[in-house]
């Protein structure tokens, strides 16, 4: 199957939105909403709203049908009632439209005979004509570079992470939550029931896509197991794939059938598949974001030795335990290294823990840069994890939060001045004020290309998986 036929979607020069209305308030749902997303995301090609009643919306002419549009359309978005979908597909074929996204639901996922027959008819028309269909029952495509979007308030700048998902809700959740972690996407596709374009087509496309470095996947079931395995075999030779499998238990498998009409398969089979192809498996959207953050930002590491920069003795002990549990080594610094770190202290290191983990305690404000730079340059560690503590210092003294932000600036500066990666742990805020501080700290790290995690556990787990992936890389 040619890769280029999906270019009509991701590199569309014209889009028709079928189901647009010019009635007041009509932009709140369906076609009107997709039209606004195209306008807000800056789609540069021709946009054709379509409704049999005609009219005008957002200073654009509403065409009464695809046949009235003066050119063949690359990409059609369908937001009309179920009974009109098959006639629209036939009209797409008659007008030489290249691809169609069907937002409309009510097909095989409903479990009705009528829905199954309609979906089979759609698949048959796609195969016979060459029209590519995304859906039905899905949100469709988000591709910032092309100006395609299915939601407002999403970044309009592109990144290197691709996301293939059967779930529209998970697509919007991932985009929004990943964006505040500094992740930007090349292409996101919610493909729903996958009557034509399915998980295999999309993973294969992203594996060849020069704009995508990391492929993330949320999957519930597959249409063609043999082809899926073949696509994974080839795709994993080119790029890392991070996958979240939905519907792993009996109740979850039942939910899969009612969601997209797919067969979930046993968890044992999926576990074997992940292992066979070197796929990084995750078990939640949060973990998927953690892994995407790691794989998108970290260079390949030469080992698993970690330097820990913490604040507080208890936090240091727990950080060491967490890293060890995940298979990361926290080597103790030799005396020469400890003496060097102590030389940056106003008290000569008295009261500080400098053996790795390094606990700067109350002197964090005066020696962050020097200590971080020295740790990053120490050949005995491969990566550093710095923990930014907000709750311990809450209302500690006037200006405390500005000092915390300044210490993050120092950590960023030390990282830039070194050749070794440093990741930051910025815990979730516990008050309005710490929310402001945490947001500012995260923003600074994102701008510097430094990964940020919500907890040390998520950081250690992601780094360990990253190292394991590269150790077993084909």
N, C-alpha and C positions, 0 to 999 in steps of 0.2 A: 504494500500500500504506500503510495507516494506521500512523502512528507509535505510537499509543496501545497497539496490541496487544503491543508490546515492553515497555510499562510493567508488564505483569503479571510480568515477570522482574525489572526493576530497582526496582520498587516493590511487590514481592510482599508480601502480608499472610499468606500461608501457604505452607509448603514441605513436600513429602513426599519422603523419601529411601528409595528402593526398593532393597533389597539389604542391609539392616542386619541384623546378627546380635548376639545377646546372649551368644555364647560368649566365654570369656576370651581376650583378645588379638585379638579380631575387629576392634577399632577400628583396627588397624594398616593395614588395606587397605579399599578399596572404600567401600561405603555407610557403614560405621562411621566411617571417616575423615571423610567429608563431614559426617556428623552432628556430630562433634566440632568441625569448622571452624565450623559454624553456631552452635554453643553458645559457642565461644571468641570469635567475632566479634560476638556480642551480637545475633543476629537476634531482633527483638522480637515477631514474629508467632507463629502456631501452627506447631509442628514435629511432623510425623507420620512416625516410622520405620515402614517396611513390610517384612514378611517373612511368607510363608505359615505359618510355624510359630508366629507370635505371640510373646508374652512381654513383657519389659520391658528397657529399656536406658537408662542415664543418667537414671533416674527418669521416663522417658517410656514410655507404653504402645506396644508394637509392634503395629500393625494388620496383619491378615492379607492385606488387599488395599486398593486405592484405594476400592472400593465400600463398605468398612466405615467409612471416614473420614466423620465427620458433616457435612462441608461440601465443596463443590467446591474443589479446591486450585488456587492460582494457578500454582505452579511445582513441577514434579516432577523429581527427580534420579534417573537410572537407573544403577545399578551392579550389573547382573545379567548372566548369561551371554547370549551372542549369540542362542541359540535362543528366549529368552523376550522379546526386545525388541519384536518385532511385536505379540505379544499384549498387552504393556504399553501400547503406543501405542493399540491398540484400546480398552483399558480407560480410558486417559486421555480419549479421545473420548467414551466412554459415560458418564463421570462429570463431563463438562464441565470438565476441567482445562484451563488456559489455555496453559501452556508446558511444555516438556520438555527437559531437558538429558540427552544420552546420553553417558556416560563410556565405555561399552563400545566396544571396537574390534573389527576383524575384518570390515570391510565393503569398500568399493571400494578402499581403500588396500592390501588384500592382493593385489589383482589376480586374485582368483578369480571365476568366474562366479556362484557362490552369493552372495558378498559384494556384487557389483554388483546382483544381482536384489533382495536384501534392502534395499539402500540406495534403489533405485528405488521399491520398495514403500513405504518410509518417506516419501519425497518425495511420492508420490501421496496417501498418507493425510493428510499435512500440508496439501496443496493443497485436498483435498476437504473437510476438516473445519474448517480455520482454526486448528488447533493449531500453535503455533510450536515448532519443534524446533531446538535448538542441538546440533551434532555431526553424526554420532557421532564417536568417537575424539578426545575433547578434554577439557580440564579444566573448561570452563564459565565461570562468572561470579565475578568479584571486584568487589564494590561495597560499600565500607566503610559508606556511609551507610545502606544497606539491611541490613547485617549479613550479607552473602553473601561467602563466601571458599572457595577451593579449596586453601588452604595455611595452615599455622600460622606463627607468627612474622612476620606481615605487619602493617603499620600498620592500626589500626582507625579512624584519622582520615582524612577525605577531602581531596582536592586538586582541581586543575583540569585534570589531564592525563588524557585517555582513551587506551586502547590496544586496538586490534583486531588479533588475531593468529591465524594458523592453527596455531601451535605452542604447546603447553602448556608445554614446557620453557623456551621463550623468554619466556613470560609470567611464570613464577616467577623466572627469572633477572633479568628487567628490574625487577620489583617490588622484589626484595631489593636489587639493586645501586643502583637509583635512590633507594631509601629512605635510603641512607647519604649521598646527595647532596642530600637535602632535598626530593626530589620526592614528592608524594602524588597518588594517582590518584582520579579521579571514578568511572570504570568501566573494568574490564579484561575482555575476553571472548576466551577461547580457543575458537574455533568449529570446529576440526578439518576434517572433510570438507565441512561446509556443505551438508548435504542439503536444508535449508530456509532457516534464517537464515544469510545469507552476508555476505561482506565489504561488499557494497553496502548491505544493510539496516542494518548496524551503523554504517558511516560516515555514512549518512544520518541515523540516530538521533542520533549524537553531534553532528552539525552543528546540530541543533535543541536539543540538551540545554543548559539554562541553567547546569548545573554544570560543563560542559567548555569550556575555553578553547583548548586545544591538542589536536589529534588525532594520535596516533602509530599507525603501522601496520607490522606484519610480514606480508608477503604472499608466497605462493608462486605462486599462479595464480588465475584468476577463472572463475566459472561462466558469466556473461553479460557479454561485453565491452562491448556497447552500453550496457547499463544502468549498468555500472561507470563508464564515461566520463561519462554524464549525471549520476550522483551526484557524481562528483568535480568536474564543472563547477559545480554548485550549491554543494557543500560548501566549496570553496576560495574562494568569494565571502564566506563567513561567518567562516572560521577557518583558521589555518595547519595544513597537513597535513605531517607528517614521515614518510617511508616508507622502509622497508628491504625490498628485493626479494630474496627467496631463490631460488636455482636459476638463476643468470645464465649459467652455462656448460653445456656438454653433460652433464658428469657431475652437476652440480647439478640440471639439469632431470630427469635420471633419478631422482635422489633425491626430488624433489618428487612424482613419480608414486607412488613406493612409500610416501611419508609420508602424503599426504592424497588421493591419486588425482586431483590437479588437473593441468591443462596449464599449463606454465610460461610459454610464449611467448618470443619472441626478446628479447635485451637491447636491441637497437636500437629495437624498438617501445616498450619500457618507458621508455627514455631520452627518446623523443619525447613520450610521455605526461606524464612529469614536467615537461618543459619547457613543454608546451602549457598545463598547468593550474597552473603555478607551485608545484609540490610540491617540498618540500625533500627531496632524496634523500640517504640515508646508506648506508654500506657495512658497518656492523658495529653490534652492540648497544651497544658503548661509545660510538660516535658518535651513536647514537640517544638515549642518555642525555644526552650533552653538549648536543645540540640541544634536547631537552626541557627541560633545565635553563635554557638560554638563553631560549627562547621563553616559559617559564613565569614567569621572574623579571625579565627586562629590559624597561624601557619602550622605546618607539620612539625611536631615536637620530636626532639632527639631522645627523649626518655620520659620517665614518670616521676622524677624528683620535683617536689613542690616546696617553694618557700612561702611561709604564712606570715602575714603582717596583720596583727589583730590588736584590739584594745580590750584589756581585761583578762585576768588569769583564767577564769572559768571558760570564757569564750575560746581562749587559746587551747585549752585541754580538749574541749569538744571539737574544735576545728581539726585537731590532730587525729582524734578518734574517727571523725567522719571521713577524712582523707584515707586513713588506713583501711577502713571498712570498704572503701571503693577500690582498693588496690593501688593507691597512690603512696609513694614513699615521702616521708617528711624527715630528711636527714638532719642530724644535729650538726650545727656549725662548729668548726674547730676553734680553738682558743684565739688564734690570730684573727679570725673573722669576728668573733665576739668582741675582742678588744677594739677592732676598728669601729664596730657599731657603738660601743661604749664611748668612744672618743667624741661622738656627736652629742652626747648628753651633757647638760649643764651640771649634772651631779656625778659625772664619770660612770654612768650606768648603774648607780646604786638604786635598787628597787625595781629595776627593769629586768625582763626576761628576754635574753638575746640569743638563745641557743637554737632557735627555730622549733616552734613558732616564736616570732618576735612580738613581744607585748610592750608597746611604748608607753602605755598608761597615760599619765598626765603630761608627759613630755611630747606627745604626738604632735602638738602644734609647732614645736621648734625643730624637729628633726625628721619629719616625714620624707622630704626629698632625699636627704643624704642617706638615710637608711634604705629607702626603696631603691635608689640608684645602686648602692653597694650590693644589696641582695640580688638585683637583676644582673649585675656583672659577675656574681660569684659563679664559677663554672660547675659547682656541685648541684645546682638546681636547673631545671628545664623550663619552669613556668612559675609564676608567682600569683598568689591569691591574696588580695587585700580586702579586709573587712571594714566597712564604714559603719560605725556604731552611732545610732541616733537616740535610742531609748535610754541608754546609760547616762548620757549627758543632757537629758532634757532639763531645761531651765537651770543648768549647772552654774552658769554665770552669764551676765549680760554679754551679748555678742557671740555666744557659744556656737550658734548655727552658722554665722559667717565664718567662724574659724573652721568648722567642719567642711564647708564648701571650699575654703582655701586649702585645706589638707588634700581634698580631692584634686584640686588644681596641681598641687605638688606631686601627687601620684601620677597624674597624666604627664606632667613635664618629665618626671623620671623615666616613665615608660617610653616616651618619645626619644629620650636621650640614650636609650639602651637598644640593643638588638634582640631583646628577649620579651616574650609576651607577659603581660600582667592583666588579670581580670579582677573586677571589683564585685563585691557583694554589698548591695544596698538594700537592707531589709524593708519590707512594706511599712509605710508610716503608721504611727499610732495616734496622731493628732493633726489638726489642720496645719500647724506650723511645721511639723516634721514632714508632712506631705509636700509642702513648698520646698523644703530642703532636699528631700529625696528626689523630687522631680528635677530640680536644678542640677543635682549631682549626676543623675542619669543622663540628662541632656548633654552635659559636658562630655561624658564618656562616649555617648553616641556620636557626637560631632568628631571625637578623636578616633573613632573606630575601635573602641575598647569594649569588650563584652561585659555586660552587667547581669547579675543574677539576683533573685529575690532571697536566696538563702545559700549558705555554704554547702548544704547537702546537694542542692541542684547544681551548683558550680562543680563540685567534686565529681558527681555522677556523670555530668556531661563531659568533663575533661577526660575522665577514665574511659568513657565510651569512644571518645574521639581518638585517644591513643590506641585503644584496642582495634578500632576500625583500620587505622593506618598500619598497625602491626600485622594485620591479616589481609591487607590490601592485595588484590590480585595483580 
